[in-house]
Structures are given as structure tokens and as C-alpha cells.
């Protein structure tokens, strides 16, 4: 027996996964923007622009935390339904 909430109901961790995806996309866009001057033969961006690229990893970590939170909630729901 699987325990799943209705489709319109937010599950635990869904917000973290969405937020992590947004942060990852911002980091990916920053990476593309900071790499472009290397190929276009223009002046490179300052070092703080390169730091924004680290948002890709931060976004991935936030999304992973959301997935783990969702898995833990499903595990708890499965245990509760068996008892």
C-alpha cells in the first residue's frame, strides 16, 4: 500500500526542491555569464562574479535536502500506516 497525498497538496520538501532549482539556475546563468568573456576576448568579470557561480552547488545541496526530507516523510507515513 502506498501512501501519497493528493496531487494538489504540497509534500514535505517540495518547497526546498523548488527553491534549490531556482538557486541552481541562477548559479548556472552566472557561470555562463562569467565564462563568456573568456571566449569573447573581453575583460573578465571581477572575482565576486565568480563567487556567484558557487550558487550552482548551493542550489544542488538545497534540492538534495528537500529530496531527503521528502523521503523521510514518506518513510514515516509508511511506518504509521503499518502500525
Secondary structure, 3 states (H helix, E strand, C coil): CCCCCCCCCCCCCHHHHHHHHHHHHHHHHHHHHHHHHHHHCCCCCCHHHHHHCCHHHHHHHHHHHHHHHHHHHHHHHHHHHHC
